[in-house]
Amino acid sequence: MSTFTPPKSVKISRNTDAPNGSRTSTIRPGKPQYRLVEDVEDLHRYCPGGYHPLEIWDDLDDGRYRLDTPIWLARDLRRARYVAVKVITADASTYTPEASLLCSLGNSPPGPGSEILPRLLDEFWITGPNGKHRCIVTPPARMSLFDAREASTFGLFQPNVARSIIAQLIRGVAFLHSQDIVHGDLHLGNILVQFPKVIDGFSTAELYERFGEPYSKAVVCLDSKPLSDGVPARVFIPGWFGVHSDDIVLGEEKIILSGFGESFNPYKTVRSSSKTLPLLQPPEARFSDEPLSFASDIWTLACTI
């Protein structure tokens, strides 16, 4: 989520969009209210129904998790490991399918491709000034493929690494389809590279020494009025945990598929609009009234490859 500075993919930590077919989010951008801070979440979404304000070192779930960066990475103090904590916006928390979907997939018999799906490690709720928020805990990832590519001078992967990633991705999507699930939002920002297991042995100080310490910037209202209770006084830019795409070597390219907020079972849910990136949207989402299906995923999968 930032390097010297690459773009952040860690907005996966805060799922702000309602799934297609669900009620419309009440959060709407208007005139800018705050001084611009680059490479952080949208500040206007700190409002009732929106983001939960977080601070570094915050404790979550009765002290089990301690935020080492307030964007996504936390320390599970009970299990002595690092985890990703995704705090969902309050207005999407009651109907997001992500937690139940990951739980269902985790209970499915393993098969080829299931290894790239994130495990649901835990789920809990927190209450704050902007509402009640569902929190999903999964294994952490160091970067997205998009960020790895953007951080590189040439934006390329080594051929054998690219082939391995493609094979993992195809197997993962095939496994999802075998479970009657359409992912619905395949793109490089939702394909993450796993952390090596050795990360769990690092203290927070060692983590910062290796990857950079987060730093904060003040949130300032453009009209000079005081911040409301639901808006944090500071926002944080974490260190860069990733590597350049051309520096990823074979053996370090294990991926995790993320971004299941748009996933659905086409036998149970009819969906005709796509929220994935416009250049990747399947033809039926733009030029016909045909519902999205497994074929829609295959289109975006091919575009992503």
C-alpha positions as CSV (number, residue, x, y, z in Angstrom):
1,M,0.0,0.0,0.0
2,S,2.5,2.7,-0.7
3,T,6.2,2.5,-1.3
4,F,8.4,5.3,-2.2
5,T,5.3,5.4,-3.2
6,P,3.5,2.8,-5.2
7,P,-0.3,2.7,-5.3
8,K,-2.0,1.0,-2.5
9,S,-4.0,-2.1,-2.9
10,V,-4.9,-2.4,0.8
11,K,-8.2,-0.8,0.4
12,I,-9.2,-4.5,0.5
13,S,-9.2,-3.8,4.3
14,R,-12.2,-1.6,4.0
15,N,-15.0,-2.9,1.9
16,T,-17.0,0.1,1.0
17,D,-19.2,-1.1,-1.9
18,A,-22.4,-2.9,-1.6
19,P,-22.7,-6.1,-3.8
20,N,-24.7,-5.8,-7.0
21,G,-28.4,-6.4,-6.2
22,S,-28.0,-5.3,-2.7
23,R,-29.3,-2.0,-1.3
24,T,-27.5,1.1,-2.5
25,S,-24.9,2.6,-0.3
26,T,-25.9,5.8,1.3
27,I,-22.3,7.1,1.1
28,R,-21.9,9.6,-1.7
29,P,-18.9,11.8,-2.6
30,G,-19.7,15.5,-2.7
31,K,-17.6,18.6,-2.7
32,P,-14.2,18.0,-1.1
33,Q,-14.5,18.5,2.7
34,Y,-10.9,17.8,3.7
35,R,-7.4,18.7,2.6
36,L,-6.2,16.2,0.1
37,V,-4.0,13.4,1.6
38,E,-2.6,11.1,-1.2
39,D,-2.4,7.3,-0.9
40,V,-5.0,7.0,1.8
41,E,-8.6,5.9,1.9
42,D,-11.4,8.3,0.8
43,L,-11.8,10.7,3.7
44,H,-15.4,11.6,2.8
45,R,-16.4,8.0,3.7
46,Y,-15.7,8.6,7.3
47,C,-19.4,9.3,8.0
48,P,-22.4,7.5,9.4
49,G,-22.7,4.2,7.6
50,G,-19.1,4.4,6.4
51,Y,-15.6,3.7,7.6
52,H,-14.7,3.0,11.2
53,P,-11.9,5.4,12.4
54,L,-8.8,3.4,13.4
55,E,-5.5,4.3,15.1
56,I,-2.2,2.5,15.1
57,W,-2.0,0.2,18.2
58,D,-5.8,0.0,18.5
59,D,-6.9,-3.3,20.1
60,L,-9.8,-5.2,18.5
61,D,-12.0,-8.0,19.6
62,D,-11.4,-7.6,23.4
63,G,-7.6,-7.2,22.9
64,R,-7.0,-10.2,20.8
65,Y,-5.8,-8.2,17.7
66,R,-3.4,-5.2,17.8
67,L,-3.2,-3.0,14.8
68,D,0.4,-2.7,13.6
69,T,-0.8,-0.6,10.7
70,P,-4.3,0.8,11.0
71,I,-5.1,-0.1,7.4
72,W,-5.0,-3.9,7.4
73,L,-2.1,-5.6,9.2
74,A,-2.7,-6.7,12.8
75,R,-1.0,-9.0,15.3
76,D,-3.0,-11.9,16.6
77,L,-1.7,-11.8,20.2
78,R,-3.4,-15.1,21.1
79,R,-1.8,-17.1,18.2
80,A,1.4,-15.1,17.8
81,R,0.9,-14.4,14.1
82,Y,0.2,-11.6,11.7
83,V,-3.3,-11.4,10.2
84,A,-5.2,-9.1,7.8
85,V,-8.3,-7.5,9.4
86,K,-10.8,-6.2,7.0
87,V,-13.2,-3.7,8.6
88,I,-16.3,-3.4,6.5
89,T,-18.3,-0.2,6.2
90,A,-21.3,-0.1,8.6
91,D,-23.9,0.2,5.8
92,A,-22.5,-2.9,4.0
93,S,-21.8,-5.0,7.1
94,T,-25.3,-6.5,7.5
95,Y,-25.5,-8.0,4.0
96,T,-22.0,-8.5,2.7
97,P,-21.7,-12.1,1.5
98,E,-17.9,-12.3,1.9
99,A,-17.6,-13.9,5.4
100,S,-20.3,-16.6,4.8
101,L,-18.8,-17.3,1.3
102,L,-15.3,-17.8,2.7
103,C,-16.6,-19.9,5.5
104,S,-18.5,-22.1,3.0
105,L,-15.5,-22.4,0.7
106,G,-13.4,-23.3,3.7
107,N,-15.7,-26.1,4.6
108,S,-15.7,-27.5,1.1
109,P,-13.6,-30.6,0.3
110,P,-10.2,-29.3,-0.9
111,G,-9.4,-29.6,-4.6
112,P,-7.0,-28.2,-7.2
113,G,-7.1,-24.5,-6.9
114,S,-8.6,-24.3,-3.4
115,E,-5.1,-23.4,-2.0
116,I,-5.3,-19.8,-3.4
117,L,-8.6,-19.0,-1.6
118,P,-8.1,-17.1,1.7
119,R,-9.1,-18.9,4.9
120,L,-11.6,-17.2,7.2
121,L,-9.6,-17.2,10.4
122,D,-12.1,-15.2,12.5
123,E,-15.0,-12.8,12.4
124,F,-16.2,-10.3,14.9
125,W,-18.0,-6.9,15.2
126,I,-17.0,-3.5,16.5
127,T,-19.2,-0.5,17.2
128,G,-18.0,3.1,16.6
129,P,-19.2,6.6,15.9
130,N,-20.2,5.6,12.3
131,G,-22.1,2.5,13.2
132,K,-21.6,-1.3,13.7
133,H,-18.9,-2.9,11.6
134,R,-18.3,-6.5,10.6
135,C,-14.6,-7.5,10.8
136,I,-13.2,-10.3,8.7
137,V,-9.8,-11.9,9.7
138,T,-7.8,-13.7,7.0
139,P,-4.1,-14.5,6.4
140,P,-2.1,-11.4,5.4
141,A,-0.7,-10.7,1.9
142,R,2.3,-8.5,1.2
143,M,1.0,-6.8,-2.0
144,S,-1.2,-7.1,-5.0
145,L,0.1,-8.0,-8.5
146,F,-1.0,-4.6,-9.6
147,D,1.1,-2.9,-7.0
148,A,4.1,-5.2,-7.7
149,R,3.8,-4.3,-11.4
150,E,3.4,-0.5,-10.7
151,A,6.5,-0.5,-8.5
152,S,8.6,-2.0,-11.2
153,T,10.4,0.1,-13.9
154,F,9.2,-2.2,-16.7
155,G,6.0,-3.5,-15.2
156,L,6.9,-7.1,-16.1
157,F,7.1,-10.5,-14.3
158,Q,9.8,-13.1,-15.0
159,P,8.3,-15.6,-17.5
160,N,8.4,-18.6,-15.2
161,V,6.9,-16.6,-12.4
162,A,4.1,-15.3,-14.7
163,R,3.3,-18.9,-15.9
164,S,3.1,-20.1,-12.3
165,I,0.8,-17.3,-11.3
166,I,-1.4,-17.9,-14.3
167,A,-1.7,-21.6,-13.6
168,Q,-2.6,-20.9,-9.9
169,L,-5.2,-18.4,-11.0
170,I,-6.8,-20.6,-13.5
171,R,-7.0,-23.5,-11.1
172,G,-8.5,-21.2,-8.4
173,V,-11.2,-19.8,-10.7
174,A,-12.0,-23.4,-11.8
175,F,-12.4,-24.4,-8.2
176,L,-14.7,-21.5,-7.5
177,H,-16.8,-22.4,-10.4
178,S,-17.0,-26.0,-9.3
179,Q,-18.5,-24.7,-6.1
180,D,-21.1,-22.7,-8.1
181,I,-19.5,-19.4,-7.3
182,V,-18.8,-16.6,-9.8
183,H,-16.0,-14.3,-8.4
184,G,-17.3,-11.2,-10.2
185,D,-14.3,-8.9,-9.8
186,L,-11.2,-10.5,-11.2
187,H,-8.3,-8.1,-11.8
188,L,-4.7,-7.7,-10.7
189,G,-5.6,-5.6,-7.6
190,N,-7.5,-8.6,-6.3
191,I,-4.7,-11.1,-6.8
192,L,-2.3,-10.9,-3.8
193,V,1.1,-12.4,-3.2
194,Q,1.5,-14.3,0.1
195,F,3.8,-13.3,2.9
196,P,6.5,-15.9,3.6
197,K,5.8,-17.8,6.9
198,V,8.9,-16.3,8.5
199,I,7.0,-13.0,8.9
200,D,5.2,-14.4,12.0
201,G,8.6,-14.5,13.8
202,F,9.2,-10.8,13.4
203,S,8.5,-8.4,16.2
204,T,6.7,-5.2,15.3
205,A,10.0,-3.3,15.6
206,E,11.7,-5.8,13.2
207,L,8.7,-5.5,10.8
208,Y,9.1,-1.7,10.7
209,E,12.9,-2.0,10.3
210,R,12.5,-4.3,7.3
211,F,9.6,-2.6,5.6
212,G,9.4,0.9,6.9
213,E,7.5,2.4,9.8
214,P,4.0,3.9,9.1
215,Y,3.7,7.6,9.3
216,S,0.7,9.8,9.8
217,K,-0.8,13.0,8.3
218,A,-3.4,15.2,9.9
219,V,-6.9,15.3,8.6
220,V,-7.9,19.0,8.1
221,C,-11.3,20.3,7.2
222,L,-11.2,22.8,4.3
223,D,-13.7,25.1,6.2
224,S,-11.5,25.0,9.3
225,K,-14.3,23.5,11.4
226,P,-13.5,20.8,14.0
227,L,-13.6,17.2,12.8
228,S,-16.7,15.2,13.7
229,D,-16.5,12.2,16.1
230,G,-16.5,9.8,13.2
231,V,-13.5,11.3,11.4
232,P,-10.0,10.3,12.5
233,A,-7.6,13.1,13.5
234,R,-4.8,11.3,11.5
235,V,-4.6,8.9,8.6
236,F,-1.6,6.6,8.2
237,I,0.6,5.6,5.3
238,P,2.2,2.3,6.0
239,G,5.6,1.0,4.8
240,W,5.9,-0.9,1.6
241,F,5.7,-4.7,2.3
242,G,6.0,-5.8,-1.3
243,V,8.7,-6.3,-4.0
244,H,8.9,-5.2,-7.6
245,S,7.3,-7.5,-10.1
246,D,10.5,-8.4,-11.8
247,D,12.2,-9.2,-8.5
248,I,9.7,-11.9,-7.6
249,V,11.4,-15.3,-8.0
250,L,10.0,-18.7,-8.5
251,G,9.0,-20.0,-5.0
252,E,7.9,-16.6,-3.8
253,E,5.0,-16.2,-6.2
254,K,2.2,-18.0,-4.2
255,I,-0.9,-16.0,-4.6
256,I,-4.2,-15.4,-2.7
257,L,-7.4,-14.5,-4.5
258,S,-9.3,-11.7,-2.7
259,G,-12.1,-9.3,-3.3
260,F,-15.2,-11.6,-2.9
261,G,-17.6,-8.7,-2.2
262,E,-19.0,-9.1,-5.7
263,S,-19.1,-13.0,-5.7
264,F,-22.4,-14.8,-6.2
265,N,-24.1,-18.1,-7.1
266,P,-25.7,-17.5,-10.5
267,Y,-28.2,-20.3,-9.9
268,K,-29.6,-18.4,-6.9
269,T,-28.9,-14.7,-7.8
270,V,-29.5,-13.0,-11.1
271,R,-27.0,-10.2,-11.7
272,S,-26.6,-8.2,-14.9
273,S,-24.3,-5.3,-13.9
274,S,-20.6,-5.6,-13.2
275,K,-18.6,-3.5,-10.8
276,T,-15.2,-4.6,-12.0
277,L,-12.8,-2.3,-13.9
278,P,-14.5,-1.0,-17.1
279,L,-11.8,-2.3,-19.4
280,L,-12.3,-5.8,-18.0
281,Q,-16.1,-5.9,-17.9
282,P,-17.6,-8.8,-19.9
283,P,-19.6,-7.9,-23.1
284,E,-22.9,-9.0,-21.6
285,A,-22.5,-6.3,-18.8
286,R,-22.2,-3.6,-21.4
287,F,-24.0,-4.6,-24.6
288,S,-26.8,-6.9,-23.6
289,D,-29.3,-7.8,-20.9
290,E,-27.9,-11.2,-20.4
291,P,-27.2,-12.0,-16.7
292,L,-23.6,-12.5,-15.6
293,S,-22.4,-16.1,-15.3
294,F,-19.3,-18.3,-15.2
295,A,-18.6,-17.1,-18.8
296,S,-18.3,-13.6,-17.4
297,D,-15.6,-14.7,-15.0
298,I,-13.8,-16.5,-17.9
299,W,-13.8,-13.2,-19.9
300,T,-12.2,-11.2,-17.0
301,L,-9.9,-14.0,-16.2
302,A,-8.6,-14.0,-19.8
303,C,-8.2,-10.2,-19.8
304,T,-6.3,-10.3,-16.5
305,I,-4.0,-13.0,-17.9
